[in-house]
């Protein structure tokens, strides 16, 4: 029973977000084509990013930055190497 409730909640939120993106496409972006609205709303519901530009995308891929966890690991490794010498 619990599995079905989780699935139902997931589907409910998916349809809620899809309707939200449809409203945004129509009201804010001024789209009129129903096929494009359906396409964009379903894509934005699944991915939550309108594009992969530098502002919307992953900064690790676009700016070649390392993550916070990798920076911490590098600092620990540097201190470990200093201590062992």
Secondary structure, DSSP 8 states (H G I E B T S, - for coil): -HHHHHHHHHHHHHHHHHHHHHHIIIIIS----HHHHHHHHHHHHHH--S--STTTS-HHHHS----HHHHHHHHHHHHHHHHH-
